[in-house]
């Protein structure tokens, strides 16, 4: 019998029959995992809730244990079959994924999973979670069909127009409008209740861009924080993530492991940004204003933390990066000193690069690309090879 066809629905019995009879398999986790000698089958019910198995991105499938299973010896991952975890699993068998929404009986075949290398121990939200890389990436149309996945507004023209205005003489209002357009594209409309009140601003006098941001969307911390941390006027849980004065500078942003810090002046219409990589070193001025820094921060977090589709590699030769830049143009803001990070955006595709210096006589970069669906990144497919650690396009 030939194998299953991608994105085709199968009754449970037929899905299993591609690989053998049920009696030949080890049946684990109430039938959600069937382990054959050369193949493991995942038969999972998926949904949007974190307590159900779900898709984290187009290439990451998170299998969630619905009960406190004990099927392995690893005390932190005993809820998931050991046959599908770690590098040894790849040598033993392929892993095939079939899923269904709760309201359907048949299963949809989605392709092969890489073994799980990331597991989350049982906690308040579920009985354990294991992340698998899915190949090929899940098409966004199929994702919508399975769990009603909401990709939001996909009209990127407002963002492109706002960024185009930054290429000429631009005002602070132009930059804040670009930030607003970027935020609404990635995160949807901002509601009045998303902003901080006068009381929550803690009586602070702030430079205009920070005050604007906090009043506009200060409670939506996930927009500006995720990989790195943008501070709040007041943070009772994390005092070290709270705005503070440092030698006359307002410290407002930090790399997540404390490897780089950003500050600005405590007042002004659009003051410059300063940074340092050592908490005891003097602040050095960046080649950008505070409003520009906020735009870059929003774009960085969107690509690294919020993009459902994208790709990344630790090294790409500069001439190959230049080919991508022909499709995704640079935005008119200077790079960060941190990592030499440069930023690009166009037609729904976004990119961050970090300078890696020279290897073998050739300059190169680390590269991260992100998009809300796979469609803006289809141009990338001919350029992707085994140097790319993550691919969801």
N, C-alpha and C positions, 0 to 999 in steps of 0.2 A: 504494500500500500504506500502511495506517495505521501509526503508530509502535508501538514496543514497549509492553507493559503492565507497570506497576510490579510488582515482586516475582513475576514469572513467569519460568520457566526456558525457555531457547531453545537449540537446537543452534547451534553456531558459525555455520554457513552462514546460518541464518535470522536470527540477530542482525545479521549484516553486511548481509543483503539488505534490511533496513528502510531503509538509507541509500544503497545502490548496489551495484555489483558490485566484487569485490575488485580487479579490474584498474584500476578508476577511482581507487583510493586509493593514497596513499603508505604503504608498509608499513615500519614502523620497530620496532626493538627486538624482533626475532624474532616479529613479528605481534602484539605486545601493544598497539601503537598503530596505528590505521588512520586516515589523515588524508584526508578527503574535502573538496571545496571549501567546503561549508557546515557540515560536522560532523566532529568527531574522535571516534573510538571507542576507549575503553580496554577491553581484554580481559585481565583480570588474574586470576591465581591468588592466593588470599589464605590467610593462616594467622595463628596467634597469635605466631609467632616474629618477632623484629625483622628477620631476614634476608629475610622475605617481605613482600609488600604487606599492609597491615593497616589496621584502623580505630583511630584514636587516640581519637576520641570519636564520638558518634552523628552528628556533622556534619563530621568531619575524616577524610578518606581519605588514607593515606600510600602512594603508589606507590613501590615499592622496585625499583631496577634489579638484576637477577639476574646481570648480566654488565657488564663495563666498556664500555658503549655510548658511541659518539661521534657523536651525531646533531645537535648544536647547536654554536654558536660560542662560547657563554659558557663560559669555562674552568672555572667552578665548578659549572655545571649542564649540561654537554654531554651528560650521560647521559639527559636527558629532552627530548622534541621541543620545539623553540622555539614551535611552533604552539599549544601549550597552556600557555604561560608568560607572565605579565604582562598588563598592561591591553590591549595590542593584540590579544591572543588573543580577548578577549571580543567585540571588534568584528567579528572575521572568521568565527567559527563557534561552534556549541554543542559541548559536550563530554559524551558519554554514557558511563555506566559500566556495564559488564557484568563480573561476577566469578563465580568458581567455587572451591570448595575443591579440594585436590589430588586427592581421590578421585573427583571427578565430571567428566564430559566436557561437560555442558551448562553454560550461563552464565545467571546470574540478573541481570535488569535492575534496577538500583537508582536510576536517575534521572540528573540532570545534575550536572556538576561545574563550579564556578567555576574560572577559570584559576589556576594555581599562583603564589603570591607568596612562598612559603617553600620553599627547597631546602636540603638538607644535602649537602655535598660527600662524595665517596667516602671511606670510612674503614675502620676495623677491622671494623665490623659488616656493611657491605654496600657496593655499588658506587654509592651515591648514593640519595637519597630526596627526593621532592617531595610536598608537602602540598597537597591540594585540599579545598575546601569542598563538601560534598555536600548537594544539595537534592532532595527533602525529607530530613530526618534519618532515619537508619537505625533502624527499629524494633528494640528489644532482642531480640524473639523471632526476627527474621531474623538478627541478629548471632549469636545462639546457634547457629542452624542452620548458619551458614557456617563458623565456626571454633571452636565450642564455648565461646564467650565466657562467662566466669564472672563473674557479677554479685554473687556472694556472698549472704549472708543479707539478705533484703529486709524483714525484720520490724523496723519502726521503733518498735514500741511500747515497747521497753526504753529507747530514747533519749528518747522523749517523757515517759515516767514519770520518768526521772532529771532531766530539765530542769524538769518540773513541781515537783519537790521543792525546786528553787532559789528558787521564788517566795515561800516562807515563810522563817522563820528557818532558815538552812542552816549546817551544820557543814563543816569541811574534808573530812570523810569523804563527805558528800553531794556535794561538788564533785569530789573524786577519783573517786567512783563515776560521776558524769556524764561525766567524761573517759574513764573505762574503757569505758562504754557507747558513747560516740561513736567511740572508736578501734576497738572490735570491730565496730561497724556498718559502718564504712568500710573497715577493713583486715583483718577477720577475727580469729580468736583469736590472742592473744599467747602465744608459747611461752616456757618458762623460759630457753631459750638466747638469747632476744631481749634480755635484760637485761644490764647491765654488772656485772662482778664487783667485789669489793673492790679488787683490784689495778688494774682498769681505771678505778675511780673515783679513782685517783691519790692516795689518802689524804686527800681533801678532806672537810672538814666542810661540810655543805650544809644549806640550809633544807629542811624536810621535803618539800614538794611536788616540788622538783627531785630530791632523793635518791630519792623514790618513783618518779618518772618514769624516771630513769636505771636504777634496779634493775629496773623493770618492763619497759621497752622501749627502753632507751638505744641499742641497736644498730639499731633501726628508724628511722634518721634521716629517711627519706622522709616519715614521719608528721608531723613538726613542722618540716621544712625542705623547701623547694622554691621557692616564690616568695620567701620570706624564710629566714633562717638561724637556727636555735637551736643554740647552741654546745654542744660536748662538753667533759667534764672534761679530755680530752686529745685533741688533733688534730695528729698529726705532719705531715700534708700541708698543713694550713691553720692556721698558728699564730694568725692573726687571727680564727679561728672557734673559739677555745678559751676556756673560762671564765677570766676575769681580774678582779682587784680594781682598782677605779678610785675612789680617794678614799673608801674605806670602803664602796663599793657593789660588788656582784657583777654584772658585765656578762655577760649570758647570751643575748641575742637581738638580731638586727640586721636591718633592712630590706636587701634584696639589693644595693642600690647604695650602701649606707652613708648613706641619707638620714634614717634614724631608728634609735634605739637604745633598748634596754630593759635595766634593771638591777633588782636587788632587794637586800635585806640578806643578808649571808653566813650568817645563821643565823636560827632561829625556826621556830615551828610553821606559820605561813602569813603571812609578812611582806608588806608592801605592795610594789607595783611602781612604779618610777620610769622616766621616759623623757626623751629630748632629741633634737632634730633636728640639733644641731651637736656634734661630738665634743669641743669645748672649752667648751661651755655647762654650767651647773650642772644636775644631775638634778632633775626636777620630778615630784612624786608623782602617780600615776594614781589614779583612784577605784576601785581593785580590788585584790584580794589576788593573790598569786602563783598559787595554784591556779586562780583565775578566769582569769587571763591564759593559763594553759596550755590551758584549755578553749577560749578564743577562738582561740588559735593553731592548735589542731587543726582547728577548724571552718573557719577562714580557708584553711588549706592544702587541706582537703578540697574546698571550693568552687572554688578557683582552680586547683588542680593535679590533683585526682583524680576529679572529677565527669565521668562519661562523657556526661551530658546536662546542659543548662543554657542560660542566656542571659545576655547582658550588654549594657549600654549606658552610654555616658559621661554621658548626661544624661536624667533622667526627673523631671518635675515632682513636687513633694512630694505633691500630692493623688493622683497616680497610684501613687506608692509606697505611700501609705496604703491604696489598694485591695488591693495585694498583701499588705500586713501583715494584712488581715482574714483571709487564708488561711494565711499563715506568721507566727505570732506571735513577738514579741521574746523572747529569752531574758533571764533575770533577772540580767544582768551589765552593768555600766556600759560605755559605749563607750570605745574607745581614743581617746587624744588624737590619735594619728596618723590623719590624714584624717577625724577624727570618725567612725571606722568603727563601725557598729552591726551587731548580729548577730541572726539570726532562724532559727527551726527549728520544724518541725512536720510530721508525717505523711509523712516521707521527703523533704521539700523543705527546702532550706537557702538562706539569703540573707545577703549582706554588702552594706551600703550605705556610701557615703562622701559627706559633705556637700560640695556644690559652691557653697554660697552662694546668691546671688540673681541671676537674669538676667531682664530685662524685667519686673521687679517680682515675679517668681515664684521661690520657693526650689526648689532641685532637688538631685538626688543622682546619683552614679554607682552602678550597681546590678550585682551579680553574683549569679546564682542557680545552684544545682547540685543534682543528684540522681543516684542510681545508675542509674536507668532513666528513661525519659520519662514514666512514668505519674503520678508526683506533680506534674508540671508542666503537665498538660493544661489546667488552669484559665488558664494564661498565654496561650494561643493568641489569644484575642480582643483581648488587650492589646498584642500584638507588631505593630510597624509598621517602617518603614524606618529609624527611629532606633536600632534595636537592631543593634549591630555583629556579634553572634554569637548564633545561635539553633540549639539542638539540643533540640527538645521534640516 
